[in-house]
Amino acid sequence: MSAVTDQSAMIFADDDDTDQLYFRQRSEWHAHRAAIADDGSTRTLHERFAALYAQRAVSPSST
């Protein structure tokens, strides 16, 4: 590897953890919005997004 590639690998090493945290937070936010939704269509929409973000948070490659 070149010095630039080595440096890039170090800089982006924590991206997966950062992405997983972001996806978990988004999932929780959508789950909360679903819980307080006034109508069924809004609730369903937020439940679907919560499930999608939760799946992305646990997938091996989040990006």
Secondary structure in CASP SS format (residue, H / E / C, confidence):
PFRMAT SS
TARGET T0000
AUTHOR 0000-0000-0000
METHOD secondary structure of the structure
MODEL  1
M C 1.00
S C 1.00
A H 1.00
V H 1.00
T H 1.00
D H 1.00
Q H 1.00
S H 1.00
A H 1.00
M H 1.00
I H 1.00
F C 1.00
A C 1.00
D C 1.00
D H 1.00
D H 1.00
D H 1.00
T H 1.00
D H 1.00
Q H 1.00
L H 1.00
Y H 1.00
F H 1.00
R H 1.00
Q H 1.00
R H 1.00
S H 1.00
E H 1.00
W H 1.00
H H 1.00
A H 1.00
H H 1.00
R H 1.00
A H 1.00
A H 1.00
I C 1.00
A C 1.00
D C 1.00
D C 1.00
G H 1.00
S H 1.00
T H 1.00
R H 1.00
T H 1.00
L H 1.00
H H 1.00
E H 1.00
R H 1.00
F H 1.00
A H 1.00
A H 1.00
L H 1.00
Y H 1.00
A H 1.00
Q H 1.00
R H 1.00
A H 1.00
V H 1.00
S C 1.00
P C 1.00
S C 1.00
S C 1.00
T C 1.00
END
